[in-house]
Amino acid sequence: MAKISPIQFLRQVKQEVKKVTWPTKKEVMQTSVMVIIIVAVAAAFFFLVDQILGWAVKLIFGLGV
């Protein structure tokens, strides 16, 4: 691998950053809201499954309901 100077490296980084397509504010908001909704649904699902399994284990081992 060829060695390049720090100045050349920074120039290349600057060129690459110019190629990036940055999301709009609307896109960021939409994807953020979707992530929050999906996380909330997943949390509710796992909470429900945990409660059901906990109840089943107590029922099976006779620890009282």
Phi and psi restraints in degrees (value plus and minus 20) as a CYANA .aco file:
   2 ALA   PHI     -93.6   -53.6
   2 ALA   PSI     122.1   162.1
   3 LYS   PHI    -106.2   -66.2
   3 LYS   PSI     117.9   157.9
   4 ILE   PHI    -143.5  -103.5
   4 ILE   PSI     136.8   176.8
   5 SER   PHI     -94.5   -54.5
   5 SER   PSI     136.5   176.5
   6 PRO   PHI     -79.2   -39.2
   6 PRO   PSI     -54.6   -14.6
   7 ILE   PHI     -85.0   -45.0
   7 ILE   PSI     -65.8   -25.8
   8 GLN   PHI     -83.4   -43.4
   8 GLN   PSI     -60.5   -20.5
   9 PHE   PHI     -80.0   -40.0
   9 PHE   PSI     -66.0   -26.0
  10 LEU   PHI     -84.3   -44.3
  10 LEU   PSI     -56.0   -16.0
  11 ARG   PHI     -83.4   -43.4
  11 ARG   PSI     -62.9   -22.9
  12 GLN   PHI     -85.8   -45.8
  12 GLN   PSI     -58.9   -18.9
  13 VAL   PHI     -81.9   -41.9
  13 VAL   PSI     -65.0   -25.0
  14 LYS   PHI     -80.3   -40.3
  14 LYS   PSI     -61.9   -21.9
  15 GLN   PHI     -83.4   -43.4
  15 GLN   PSI     -62.1   -22.1
  16 GLU   PHI     -88.3   -48.3
  16 GLU   PSI     -58.2   -18.2
  17 VAL   PHI     -84.7   -44.7
  17 VAL   PSI     -53.1   -13.1
  18 LYS   PHI     -85.0   -45.0
  18 LYS   PSI     -44.2    -4.2
  19 LYS   PHI    -101.1   -61.1
  19 LYS   PSI     -34.7     5.3
  20 VAL   PHI     -90.0   -50.0
  20 VAL   PSI     116.2   156.2
  21 THR   PHI    -116.1   -76.1
  21 THR   PSI      86.4   126.4
  22 TRP   PHI    -102.8   -62.8
  22 TRP   PSI     121.6   161.6
  23 PRO   PHI     -90.9   -50.9
  23 PRO   PSI     133.8   173.8
  24 THR   PHI     -98.6   -58.6
  24 THR   PSI     147.3   187.3
  25 LYS   PHI     -80.7   -40.7
  25 LYS   PSI     -58.6   -18.6
  26 LYS   PHI     -83.5   -43.5
  26 LYS   PSI     -62.8   -22.8
  27 GLU   PHI     -84.1   -44.1
  27 GLU   PSI     -61.1   -21.1
  28 VAL   PHI     -83.6   -43.6
  28 VAL   PSI     -63.7   -23.7
  29 MET   PHI     -83.8   -43.8
  29 MET   PSI     -64.5   -24.5
  30 GLN   PHI     -82.6   -42.6
  30 GLN   PSI     -66.7   -26.7
  31 THR   PHI     -89.5   -49.5
  31 THR   PSI     -54.4   -14.4
  32 SER   PHI     -85.0   -45.0
  32 SER   PSI     -63.3   -23.3
  33 VAL   PHI     -83.8   -43.8
  33 VAL   PSI     -61.5   -21.5
  34 MET   PHI     -83.0   -43.0
  34 MET   PSI     -61.2   -21.2
  35 VAL   PHI     -82.8   -42.8
  35 VAL   PSI     -64.4   -24.4
  36 ILE   PHI     -82.1   -42.1
  36 ILE   PSI     -62.6   -22.6
  37 ILE   PHI     -83.9   -43.9
  37 ILE   PSI     -66.9   -26.9
  38 ILE   PHI     -83.2   -43.2
  38 ILE   PSI     -61.0   -21.0
  39 VAL   PHI     -84.0   -44.0
  39 VAL   PSI     -61.2   -21.2
  40 ALA   PHI     -84.5   -44.5
  40 ALA   PSI     -62.4   -22.4
  41 VAL   PHI     -84.4   -44.4
  41 VAL   PSI     -64.8   -24.8
  42 ALA   PHI     -82.7   -42.7
  42 ALA   PSI     -62.1   -22.1
  43 ALA   PHI     -82.9   -42.9
  43 ALA   PSI     -63.4   -23.4
  44 ALA   PHI     -84.1   -44.1
  44 ALA   PSI     -61.2   -21.2
  45 PHE   PHI     -81.8   -41.8
  45 PHE   PSI     -69.6   -29.6
  46 PHE   PHI     -88.0   -48.0
  46 PHE   PSI     -53.0   -13.0
  47 PHE   PHI     -83.5   -43.5
  47 PHE   PSI     -65.4   -25.4
  48 LEU   PHI     -82.8   -42.8
  48 LEU   PSI     -66.4   -26.4
  49 VAL   PHI     -81.7   -41.7
  49 VAL   PSI     -61.9   -21.9
  50 ASP   PHI     -82.5   -42.5
  50 ASP   PSI     -62.5   -22.5
  51 GLN   PHI     -84.3   -44.3
  51 GLN   PSI     -63.1   -23.1
  52 ILE   PHI     -85.2   -45.2
  52 ILE   PSI     -65.9   -25.9
  53 LEU   PHI     -85.5   -45.5
  53 LEU   PSI     -58.5   -18.5
  54 GLY   PHI     -82.3   -42.3
  54 GLY   PSI     -63.7   -23.7
  55 TRP   PHI     -82.7   -42.7
  55 TRP   PSI     -62.4   -22.4
  56 ALA   PHI     -84.7   -44.7
  56 ALA   PSI     -61.7   -21.7
  57 VAL   PHI     -84.2   -44.2
  57 VAL   PSI     -63.4   -23.4
  58 LYS   PHI     -82.7   -42.7
  58 LYS   PSI     -59.1   -19.1
  59 LEU   PHI     -86.2   -46.2
  59 LEU   PSI     -63.3   -23.3
  60 ILE   PHI     -86.9   -46.9
  60 ILE   PSI     -64.5   -24.5
  61 PHE   PHI    -108.2   -68.2
  61 PHE   PSI     -19.6    20.4
  62 GLY   PHI      45.6    85.6
  62 GLY   PSI      15.4    55.4
  63 LEU   PHI    -106.8   -66.8
  63 LEU   PSI     -14.4    25.6
  64 GLY   PHI      70.5   110.5
  64 GLY   PSI     128.3   168.3
